[in-house]
Amino acid sequence: PFKITGLLADPPSNTHLKFRMLISYPSLQAAFGEEGFAWDNNNAFTYLLLANAGQYENFSYRLKSFNDRLHAEGKILNEQVIAQPVKNIHLHSHKSFELEQNGDADSVFLLLGVAILVIVIAVVNYINLSTATALDRAKEVGIRKVVGSSLSQLRAKFFTESFLINVISGILAFALVGVLLPGFTRVAGLPVDFFSWSDMTLYTIIISSVLISTILSSTFPAFILSKFQPTAILKGKFSRSKSGALLRKVLVVFLFSIAVFLLIQTATVKAN
């Protein structure tokens, strides 16, 4: 009863609007009659492309007036005709008769927070190791200064060292993702194309993480150790520094606080 007028590729897995076929509205009217298309039916979804994002608020306001008119004319009783940005549907929409089960923004941000805390733990561990071996590094700095290294050269050395460690860690993380991803998607029940290596946002996040981690993890050796005078360093002054010991204690307490928080969070999720 229908004429095929076009073919298109399958919709991507990350869309809420999945379909096998599309039928025009006039064709449905011709097949099922006008009685199947009342204002209070929920079997039709309407999508509008606005000229610019600034028109959304005005459109929502005018839609409210239109909704009041439909109520006054008795075309709808308890229903509401509302607008909603497409980008908000998957994580922020939990309305009746959704096309499919949506995600939860709170869960996404919770997992994102856990990932950030894990990265913070790695950065703090690196700083802790730097402070724990600071005496040896301080002697190295002192000797380098004696043989003529400038402050900028020392800082560049520490930044380069930290950058290389973060880059190598990133490469290893990529390798682990490639190995573990098929098993993870199978256990989690995710679609095969859930993860895309061609997503430029992924690489932007990874590069930003490497740069931020490099800056955070290299700040202490680059700006603290490089400022010590050669004679003070070679005499072991840093080993008796109260500020160095205090920094290590603060970082250890901070690490344990994050670990306890993650344990409590894990126990809470498991209990629920």
Disulfide bonds with the S-S distance in Angstrom:
none
